[in-house]
Amino acid sequence: MSMTTVHQRFAATAARAPASEFLFLDAVTAQVYGIPAAPVSWGDAAAEVERLRQLYAAAGYGHGHRVGLLLENRPAFLFHWFALNALGVSVVPVNAEMRSAELEYLIGHSEIVLAVSLPQRIADLKAAAKAAGVRMAAWDPAAEAAPRAASTLAPQDGEPGLGSECALLYTSGTTGRPKGCRLSNEYFLRAGDWYAGLDGVCSVRPDQERIITPLPLNHVNAMAFSTMVVVTAGGCLVQLDRFHPKSWWQSVRDSGATIIHYLGVMPAMLLSAPAVASDRGHQVRWGFGAGVDKKNHAVFEERFGFPLVEAWAMTETGAAACIMANHEPRHVGSSCFGAPEPFVELRLVDEEGREVADGTPGELLVRSSGSDPRRYFFSEYLKDADATAEAWQDGWFHTGDMVKRGAGGVLHFIDRKKNVIRRSGENISAVEVESVLNQHPAVKSSAVAATPDEVRGDEVLACIIARDPVPEAQRAEIAASIVQHALAQLAYYKAPGYVAFVDEVPLTPSQKIQRGQLRELARSLPGMGLCIDTRTMKKRQG
């Protein structure tokens, strides 16, 4: 029987090895969540999924309903997801950091009929649903039986299949309202198949890998990649509550992790700890992630003894256009994420849609090879046909990422297109400048954006959150030191022309810089006392 739903694949893997570990709960995560630090077998997980499936079925939930899950990274998230998927119910992961306005938007836009939640957030969810004018029940599974569906008639006829919506994931909304990406069963099954079939540096051994990730289950990396490869290939998932730098290696060792998932900030934080004899005392074979700082990449691999393999994907693409540097040479330290496999086609284009030459940054456009260019991609943006059409303009998915092609066809990530600052005809990556500024001893974190300049079009403005309070009398001196630091490592035009000392920068619920709000802030800062004009320091280097 061919697999057409995530639940079917989970059930088949569980039946193959019921006594094996499916989930490992490390001590730190268990303590944070107040649950036992004990492994969960495939058989026990399958029994809990079936119990929940029966509860939901009896309560009237079915094909086409949507249910929100505010369960953090707890095992319960997976159990409820799989149980609901068996009935054709789509899940909408809800970030536990969301507050009233964000919840009101998500509930109103997604029209979830039920929110399964931690008890302390039930009241918030009910209030948000009332404000949104949505008839939604909120349920703490530990306290009571599942409330009946508002309508026991399922919105869609027939059995769930490959094309049925499996999940609705919201993008982080760095430039506007988050978009709801409708993701099908086929999208998730393809992610598992792609990951399980990796070769080169990143082979996956069936039923043997133990994959540790601190990334949130409301994001595609954890939900579609680390979870689905375990569901597909067997093995054990080690889902942490979040990244804890001080206890990370203990969690890795205790769990016997063989593959790690990382974000770019993690290697830098781990490298900041003093080297110890046990740095290589683990079983990790390789790491899967993106965004490791160029200067940290080789240093990390040498110290900890395994490759950090950079990859590229988006919520909208899933594995349909995932590109990964899983074959040597990986071009470590160059933001290289490999060359495309035959299943994906790509173009790199300028602002007029013309192909750019090798070595020249261009926007990355992707599509699936073959007769269906959208196969395995997201189905659409919910309630936003115009945005979907715009993203697929001319039959190519426009990623908004600036990339350049190097020797041998490998691709190097530059920055998000909307993060690029155009100064006197030069394109400047905000992320590149931030990575340098963040290495200055006075800088806790930075956020870089364009501010208008009458002569140059844009000028670089850096918002600096300092490690220690900066007295007004020292602002100019410290700003000059930060710019000198940048000039020593970057082309002169990339250094900040303004340095603003701020207490905070706008962030999304997923703690990414809210680039749209940052651009507005950057326009208003020059001329204020907290913003130091450093443009005279920007001179061509001899």
N, C-alpha and C positions, 0 to 999 in steps of 0.2 A: 504494500500500500504506500503510495507516495505521500510525503508529508506536505500538508497545506497550511498548518498553523504552528505557532510556537509551542503551544501546549502539546500537540502530537509529538513533536521532536523531543521535548522534555520527558514525556511519558515513556517514549521508546528508549531513551538513554537510561532512565531510572530503572526500567525493567531489565536492562542488560547487566547492570551492576548495582543491585539494590543495597548491598552492604557497604559499598565504597563511600567515602566522604564526598558530599556535594558542596557543603559549606564548612568553612573553618572560622570560628569566632575567636579572635585574638583577645588577650586579657584586657587591653586598653579599650577596645571597642565595646566589649561586654560590660566593662565597668561604666563607661559613658552611657550606655543604653539600659543598664540595670537588668541584663539578661545573662544566663549562664554562659561561661566561657567553655563551650563544649561543641564538638563538631556535630553536624547534621548529616545523616546519611541520605543517599538518594532515595532509599525506600521510605524513610520517615518523611522526607520532603514531599514525596509523591502522595503519601497518605494525608498529609495536611492540605495539599492542593485539592485532593478529591473531596475532603470534608468541606472546604470552602466552596468548591464548585457546586456541591449539593445545596449548601445554604443559599448561594446566589440564585440558583435555578428555582428553588422553592419560593424565593422572594420576588420572582418575576423578571429578573434581569436577563436580557438576551441580545441577539445580533443587532448591532447598531447603536446600542446605548453607550454612553461615555460615563466613566467613573473616575473621579480624582483620587490620587493616592498621596497623602501627606504622611509618609512613614519613614522619612529619612533614608538611610542606607541599611535599614534593619532587614533581617531575613524575611519578615512579614511582607515587605514590598514585593519580593519575588513570588511568594506563595499566592498573594492576592492577584498579581499580574497573570500568572499562569492559569489560575482558576477562572478568572474572568475571560481570559483569552479562549478557553475551551468553549465558552458560551457565545463567543463572537462580540464580547464587550470590549471596547477600546479603553485603555487606561490613559489618564492625563496626570503625569507626575507633577506634584506641587512642591516647589522649593520651600522648605520649612522656614527660610529666612524672609519670605514674603510677608508683607503687612497689608493693611486694609485696602489701600488703593490698588495694589498689585493683585490681591486676591479678588477684588471686585471685578477687575478687568478680566482675569483668567476665567472666573466662573461665568461671567456674562458672555464672554466670547465663545467659550467651549460648550456651554450649555450642559455641563455635567449634571446628571440626575442624582448622583450620590457622591459624597466625599468620605473616604475612609481615612481616619485621622488619629493622630495621637490625642489623648484626652484633653491636654492643655490647649489645643487649638480648635476644639469643636465650636466654642462660642464665637471665635473670630470668623470661622467659615460660615456659620449661620448668619452672622451679621453682614458679611460680604455678599452672600447670596440674596439676602433681603434687599440690600442696597442696589444690587444688580437687577432685581426683579425676576430672579430665576427660582423656580420651584425645585429646590434641592434638599435632600436629606443629608445629615452628617452622622457618621457612625464611628464609635469607638468599639472595635471588635472584641476588646477584652471585657466590655461592660454589658453588652446586650446582644440580642439577636439582630440579624440584618433587617433594616427597615424595608418594607415592600416598595417596589418600584412604583413611581407615580403613575406610570402606565404599564400594565402587564403585557401589553401588546408590543412585541419587539418592533423597532423601527424598520428593520429590514427582513425580508423573507429569506428562507433557505438556510442552509448550513454555512458557517463561516469558511472562507477559503483563502487562497493566496492573495486575492485583491482586497480582502476585508481590512478595514482599518484596525491595526493592532495597538497603536499608540498615537497620541497627539502631543508632540514635543514643541515647546515654545523656544524660539531663538532668543538670544539675550537682549536684543533690542538696543544696540549701541547708538543708533541714530533715530529711533522712533519707537512706536509701540511694538512689543514683541509679536512676531508672526507665528501662527500655529501651523507646524508642519505635520501633515497627515502622513503617517508611515504605515505601510501595509505589512501583513505577515510575510509576504515575499521579500520585502526590504530587510526584515530581521533574519530570515532564513538565509538570505544571500550573504549577510554579514558573517554569520557563523560559518558558512561554507568557505567563504574567501579566507577567513582567518585560519581555519583548520587546514586549509590547503597551502599555506605559506611554505616556502622553501628557502634555500640559501642560509643566511645568518639566523633566520627566524623559523626554523622548523617547529612543528607542533606534534608531540608524541601522543597518540591516542591513549586516553585514560591515565596518563602519567603527569600531565602538567598541573601545577598548583599556581594559580594566577592571582596575584595580589594587586589590589587597586584601592586608592583612597579617593577616587573621583566619584562625584555624586551620581546616583541612579536617575536623577532627573535630566542628565545629559546623555548624549548619544554614545560617548566613548564607553561608559560603564554599562549602559543598558543594551546597546546593540553589539558591542565588540567583546569586552571581557566576559559578559554574561553569556552571550550567544555562542562563543567558541567553546565554553565549558558545556553548555547544553548540547552542542553539536558533537564535540570530540570526546566528551567525558572529562574526568579529572575533577579538580576541586577549585572552587572560587573562594578567595579570601577577600571579602568586601569590608574594608575599614570604614569607620564613621567619617573620617577625614584624614588629612595628612598631619601626623605628629612628628616633627623632625627629631625630637629627642628619643622617641621610642620606636622610630621607624625600623631600624636594623634589628631590634629585638623582635618586633612583629614579623619581619622577614624570616629571621632564624626560627622562631617558634612555630611558624606556619609551614616551614619547609618550602617556601615559595621558590618557583623555578622561572617565572616570568613576572616582571613588574610593569605596571602602567604608570606613566609619569606625565606631569606638566613641566614646562620649562623652568618654573621657579624652584622646583624640587631639587635638582642637582646643585644649584647655587647654595641653597640652604644646607644641604648635606655636606658640601665641601667646606662650609664655614666652621664645622666642628673640627677639633684637633684630630690628626691622623692617629689611629691606634692599631695594634697588632691584629685585631679581629676584623679589620676593614674588608678582608676577603673571606671572612668566615661565614659563608652562606652558600646556597645552592642555586643562585640565580644564573640563568643561562643568557638572558637578554632582556632588554627593556623596550617597551612600545610607547612612543609618545611624540611630542612635537614641541618646538620652541626652546630647546636647550641653548643657552648662550654660547656663542661661538668659542669664547675663551675658556669655557668650562668643559666643553665636550670631551676633548682628548684627555684633559686632566682627570676628569671623573672616571673615564674608562680605565686609565692606567692605575688609579688608586683603588678602585673597587672591583676591577677585574671582569667586567662584562660590557658588551656593546649597548649603547643607547641608540636605538634604531628610529630615526625620524620618519614620520609619515605625514601625509596630508589627506584630509577629508573634511566634510562639513555635514551638519545635520541633514541638509537637503540631498547630499550625494550618498551618504552611507558608504557601503563598500562598492557601490556601482562605479565610482571613479576614484577609489582609494589608491593612492600612489605611495610607495614605501621604498626606503633605501635598504632593502634586505639582501642586496647582492654587493659584493666587493667589486671595485672600490667604493666605499660609502662617502668619501670626501668629508671626513670628520672635520668639524669646525668651520663649515662653510654654509650652514643652513640648507644643506642638500637633503631632499626627500626622495631621491631616486629617479628612475625613468618609468614611464607608463607601461603597463602590461597591454597585451593585444586587446583586452576587453574594453579598453577606454580609448577614446580619441580626444585630442586636445588641440587648442590653438592658443597662441600668445599674441595679443593685439594691442594697438595703441588706442588713443581716444576716438579715432575715426574708424576703428574696426579693421585697420590694416595690419597684416602680419608684421611682427618686428623681427629684426635680425638676432641671431644667437648672441648672447651676452648683453642684450638690451632688455630692460624690464618691460613687461607687458601684462595686461590683465589675462588671467587664466580662464579659458572657456573649455568646458568639458561636456562629453556626452557618451553614452554607451555605444559600442560598436554594433554593427548589424542593423536589422530592419527597424528596431524600436529604440530610438535615441534616449528615451526616458526609462528604459527598463531598469528596475531595481532602485531608481531614484525615489524621492518623496513623491507622493501622489499629487499634492497641491498645497498651497497656503489656504487654510480654512477661511471661507468667506472673503477671499481676496483674489478674484480671478485676474484682475489687472496686474497685481504684483507677480502672480504666477506667470502670466504671459510676458511680462517685462523680463523676468529672470530667464525665460526660455527664448528670448528674442533671436530670430533667425535660426532657430533649431539647435542652439547651443545654450547650455546653462552658464550664465555669467556669474562667476564666483565672487568677484570683487576683490580677489587677491592678486597682488603684483608679484610676478615670478619671472626669472630669467632662465634661459636654457644654456647649459654649459657644454663642455666637450663630452662627446659620447651620448648626447641627448638627455643628460641628467638635469634635473630641475632644482633651482635654488629659490627659496622663499625670500621675498623682499619685505612686504608689508601688506596690510589691507589697503586697497585703493583709496578708500576714504580717509585713511590715516596719513596719506602722502602729502607733504608740504612742498609747494612749488615756489621756489625762491630764485628769481633771476634765471628762469629756465631750467634750474636743477631740481630734480625730484628727490626729496628727502624723506626717509622713513622715520616716522615718529618712534616706532619700536626700537629701531637701531640706536637712536639718540638716547632713549630712555635706558637702554641696557648699559650704555657707557656712564651716564649720569648716576645711575644707581650704585656704581662702584666707588663713588666719591665718599670719603669717610663721614662727611657731614650730612649725607643724604640717606634718609630712611626709604623714601620712594619718590618717584617722579612721574609726571604725566606731561607729554609734549604735544603741542598743537600749533596751528598756524594763527598768526594775528596779522591783520592787514598792514601793508607797507606801501606808501605812495610810490616809491621808486622800484622796489623789487617784487611787488605783487603780494607775496607772503613773507613774513619773518618768523623765525623759530622762537616760540615762547615756551619756557619750561616752568611748570608748577612744581615746586619743591616742598615736600613734607620733610622737615629736618629731623634728625635724630634727637636733637636737644633744642630748646627754645632759642631763637635767634634775636638778640636785642637789636633794636632799631639802629643803633650806632655801628653794629657789625654787619648789617645786611650787605652793604656794598662790597666789603672785604670778602665775605664768604661767597657772594655771587661771583666775584672776580675769580676766586679760587676754583669754583665749579666750572666756569667757562674755560679757564686755563687747562683744567683737567680734560675737558672735551676737545679743546684744540690740539692737545697732545696725541689724541687717538682718532680724531675724525677730520675729514676735510673741513677747512675753515668755515665754509658756508653752512655746515650742518650744526655748528655750535649755537647755543642759545643766544639770540639777540636781546632777549629779556629773560630775567630770572625772577619769578614771583614766589615769595614764601607764603605758603597757605597751610591751613590746619587739616584740610581734607580736599579730595577731588571727587567729582561725581562718579559713582560706581553703579553697575547693574546689580540685580539680585545675585548673580553668579560671581560677583566681585571683579568683573572686568571693568576697565575704564569706559565710562559712558561718553563715547567720542563726540556725539552730537552736542551734549550739554557742555563738554569741555571746550569745544570750539566757540560756543557762545561766551563762556567765561573768559577765554583767551582774548576775545575782542574787547572786553571791558577793563582788563587789568592794566595795560600801559597807562602811565600817568598817575597811578595810585602809589602811595608811600611804600607799600609792601612789594612793589614791582620795580626791580632795578634794570635800567637800560644799559645793556652791555654791548650794544652794536658797534661801538668804536673799537672793541677788542677783536672784531672779526676781520682779520686781514689775511691776504694770501700768504702762505708760508713759503719761505725761501728754499 
